Amino acid sequence: MIQHIIRAGLLCTLVALAACGGGTRDVSPAEVANPDRFLFDRGNAALKERKWLDAREYFRQVVDNYPGSPLRADAKLGVGDSYLGERSAESLVLADTEYREFLTFYPTHARADYAQFKLAMSYFEQMRAPDRDQTPTREAIAEFQVFFDRFPNSSLMPEARTRAREARDRLSEHNFRVGLLYYRLRVYAGALSRFQEVLKEDPAYTRRDELYFYLGELFLRADNKAEALPYFERLTKEFVESEYLERANERIKTLRAQ
């Protein structure tokens, strides 16, 4: 009964739209040979037009009303994509749920890599500025790592690596800023601990030129020239462009002269 009501409601909507379009009569799922395909295609069309709620309703009908449809798994992903597209705090949580359910029900599906990637992206979209809480960033990094471990041959790997790098940089930037605050407050032990943690946990940190410079400065303040010099040298060897390059070269020249 409920299914008939849904179909009737959809038919009325389509008829109204057809009337607005100059009298061309549209069709309803009940009138086509493959109603699941009809609904799925409508969902994809709405998704492309960023009509998130409409897309979700179409995909939901496939998931809920056609359990034997070969399109059911893809429709489940479509529901998740509609939530992810909205990018609100609530919809991102719901996107997470949809992708996790997909991976539970279809762990060996051909698009499981897509689901895992989008699951990671549901956290990526929740990431905050470096000076804010980084819990979503850590979650995104963890889910990207699951993707790397489970789907090493996925066609989504290049994009996943790019996004994961952005997440890593965000977390490293957070820890570096904490260390820099300690440095400016002259709490040098705390600064050294944070700086070294960043370098250990994320040796590919994009802004490590700044990290190298302040590590060198930190050891200079402790009058430990032997420890300071290697960091300035690493900066000049690994970066051909950096706002710290000129100052690092000056430090190297001075230290070597001494």
N, C-alpha and C positions, 0 to 999 in steps of 0.2 A: 504493500500500500504506500509506504513512504517513498519507495523508488518511483512509483507512478506519479506521486505528487511532485517530486523533484523534476521528473521529465516534463510534466505538464507546465510547471513554472518556467522551466527553461524554454519550452516551446513558445509560451506567451511572450517571453522576452525577445526571442528571435523573431517572432512575427512582428512585434512592435518595431524592432530595428529595421526589418525589411520594409515596413510601411514608410519609415522615415527615409529609406534609401530609394524611394520612387516606385514602390509596389512590387519589387522583386522578392519573391517568397523564399525564405530560408527554410532549412530542414531541421528537424529535431533528432536526437539520438534514436528515438523509436522508429524513425523512418529511413534509417540508413542500414546498410548491411553490416557495418562494423561500428557500432555505437561507441565502443571504447576508443577506437582510433579517432572518431569524430571529436570526442571530448578531449583526447590527448592533444590533437592538433590545435584545437581551440585554446587549450592551456598554453601551449608553446607560443602561439600568436600573441596571447595576452602578456606572456612573460617578456617577449621582445618589445612590446609597447610599454613595459614597466607598469602594467596594470596588475599589481601584485595580488590584490584580493580576488579579482576575476580569475586570474591564472590558478590561484590556490583552489578555488571552488571547482573548476574543471578537473584539475588533477585529483582532488579529493573524491570526486564521483568515480573516477577510474579505480582508485585504491579501494574505496568502500563498497562499490557495487559490482565490480568485475574481478573477483578473486582469482579467476582462472586466466585472466588476460595476460598475454606476453608483454604488455605495456605497463603492467602494474608496478614493477620495480622502477622503471623510468619515471612513472608518474609520482612515485614516492620521492624520488630525487627532485622532481619539479616542485613539490610542496616545499621541500627544504630550500630550494633556490628562490622561491617566492618570499620566504621569510628572510633569507639572507639579503635579498635585494632591497628590502625595506630599510635595513640597517638601524632599526630602533633598538633600544636596550632590550625590550621584551621580545622582539622578533628574532634577534640574534640568539637568544636562549632557546627559542622554539626551533630555530634552524639546527642548532646543536642536537636537539632531541630527535629530529627527523633523520639526520645523517647517522646518528648512533643506532637508531632502530634499523635503518637500511643495512648497516654493517652487521647487525645481529641477525637479521632475517636472510640477508643475501651475502654472506662473507666471501663467496667465491664468484660472485657476479662479475661480468666483464667490466662493469663500471664501479667496482669497489674502490679502485684507486681515486676516482673522481669524488666519491663520497668521503673518503679519508682526507683528501685535499680540501674539500669544502668544509669539513668538520674543523680542520685547522684554521681555515679562513674565518669561521664564525667567531673564533677567539681573536684572530688577527684584527678583525674589525672592531673589537672591544678594547684594543690596546690604548693606553693613556699616554699623556706626555711624559717625558723622562723624569720629571719631578713629582709624578703621582705614583699611586700604587701600581705595581707591575705584575700582579697576579695573572691577569689575562695574557700578558706577554709570555710569562712562563708556561702557561697552558698551551699557547700557540706553538711555542718551541717544542714542547713535548709531543704535540700531535703531528707536527711536521716530521719529527724524528720517527714516529710510527710509520708515517708515509714512506720515508727513506728506507726504512728497514723492510717493510712489506712489499713495496712496489718499486724496486730499483730500476725497472725497465719501462716505467710509465712515461707516456708522452708528455705528462704534466710536470716531469722532473725539473726542467729549466725554470718554469714559473715558480714551482715550489721552492727551489733553491734561492731564487731572488727574494721571495717573501720571507723565507726563513732567515735570510741574511738581514733583512730589515728588522725582524723581530729581535734577533741577536744584538744588533746595533742599538736598538731601543733599550734593552736590558743593560747592556754594557755602558751606555750613556748614563743611565740611572746610577749605576754603581760608581762610575767615574766622577759624576757630579758630587756624590756623597764624599768621595775621597778629596775632591778639590775643595769642598767646604772645610774639611778637616785641615787641609793644607793652609788655607787662608786664616784659619783660627789658630794655626801653629800647633795643632795636635798632630804632630808628624808621624807618630806611631800608627795612628788611625788612618792617616792618609796613605802611608806605605802599604798597610794591610789591604786597603781597598784597591789601590793601583795594581798591586801584584795579583790580587784576585781576578781583576779584569783580564790581565795579560795571561793568566793561567787558564781561565775558563773560556776565553774567547781570543785566541792568538791572532785571528783574522779580523779583529775589530777594525772597522773602516777608518775610524778616527784615532788610530793608535799613534799617529805622529804627535798629537797633543799629549797622549799618555806617556810616550817616550820622553818628551821634553820635560814634563813635570816630575817624572821619576828622576831624571838627571838633575833637575833643580833641587829636588828633595835631598839627594845625596850630597850635592854641593853645600847645602845648608848644614848638613851634618859633618862637613869638612872631610867627606869621603870621596876624594877625586877619582880614585881607582874604580869605584862603582859607578860614578856619574858618567865618565867618558863613554863607556860602551852604549849607553842609551842614546846619547847625542849622535854617536856614529851610526847606530841602527836607523835613526830618523833620516839621516842624510843618504843612507844606502837604499832604503826602501821607498823613499818619497822624492820624486823629482819636482813636485809642487807641494808646498805647504807654507802656511803663514809663519811657521816656526823654523823654517829652514835656515833663514839668515841668522837668527839668534843661535841656532844649534851649531852652525859653522863657526860663529864667533867663540862659543864655549869650547869647541874642539881646538881651535887655534890657541886659545889661552891656556888650556889644560896641557896641551902638548908642549908648549913653551916652558911651562913650569916643570 
